[in-house]
Amino acid sequence: MTGTENESKVTYEELAELEKDFDDVDVQLLKQQYKLSKPLYEKRQALVSQIPHFWSSVLEMAPQEIDQFIQPSDSNLFANALKSISIDRFEIDDPNGSPRSFAMTFEFEPNEHFEDRVLEKKFWFRRAEENWTGLISEPVKINWKDGGDLTNGITDAAVAYWEVRKQKGDAAKDSKEAEKLSDLLEECNAESVSFFTLFSFVSSRKYITAEESAEANAAEAERRAKRAKGEKAEDPADKIENYDQGLEVHPSGEELATVIAEDLWPSAIRYFTSAQEAEHLEFDDSDMEIEEIDEESEDEEDARVNLQKLGEELKKGRSERDGPPSKKRKA
């Protein structure tokens, strides 16, 4: 058998088109799943709203993709003031939108950090001219109280730069607002940046307007129609450019928001249950410590003193468990 006979007649283009067909099915499944599960999420919200510190407990058990962006100061705010988290796929029935777009809403009790009771961040799923697809957003203004800004001015600077950018476009990169934001980003330690910088995320590549996305979607539909007929269509991926992300406040914002929307929020009960199990394990460990001291202590009086001390600590621990969870400080 010759090498020519072993060569496949299947092209990469055909495989790529099949992947797009699978992607279309995924979108339809997402749309149907969201509609079917929406009443259940509403029922869940009614139930968990009666559980103190439910959402802060959920965040305590968040996967690493989320946990790495939550600082102890963020966790303290969540523990004391977070009331609820919700996800709304606001373009689910919009023929010009995408079921992958979503709004992420955090509701808070009055707190010492900001005036807002609700912080809502919208993420639009859009397509660029070069056929890149992903989530884009706009900075959200957080009304920080004096001395309460966990981002050290970054979110305010991002909003100010965004306003100039809407007016001047790319020329905004030479503005004083851009310079201020750049200086703040250079000064901050990437490993200690607050979770709340997520509310200033714009894009992992570039901002795409609704009009630009509509044109790109129409062009992609035309290309796919041509390929379905066996006609040749130019691949716009060949035109992909490199974009400067120097002024993007949260470069991992798309990944973080996606994990919250597709994992943390739908699996909140599972994460809460894990948090409760972890607390029970800590309680059992405390009981074991008491038993070991009782068995190993040679001095009965010292044992009573130690047991009394441990009992007080255990009682204190139980009291603390009745309050909000506290996040361990990162190394």
Secondary structure as UniProt FT lines:
FT   HELIX           3..6
FT   HELIX           12..48
FT   TURN            49..50
FT   TURN            52..53
FT   HELIX           54..60
FT   HELIX           64..67
FT   TURN            68..69
FT   HELIX           72..81
FT   STRAND          82..88
FT   TURN            90..93
FT   TURN            95..96
FT   TURN            99..100
FT   STRAND          102..108
FT   STRAND          118..127
FT   TURN            129..130
FT   STRAND          133..137
FT   TURN            146..147
FT   TURN            150..153
FT   HELIX           154..168
FT   HELIX           169..174
FT   HELIX           176..187
FT   HELIX           190..192
FT   HELIX           195..200
FT   HELIX           210..228
FT   TURN            229..230
FT   HELIX           236..239
FT   TURN            246..247
FT   TURN            251..252
FT   HELIX           253..259
FT   HELIX           260..264
FT   TURN            265..267
FT   HELIX           268..296
FT   HELIX           300..321
//
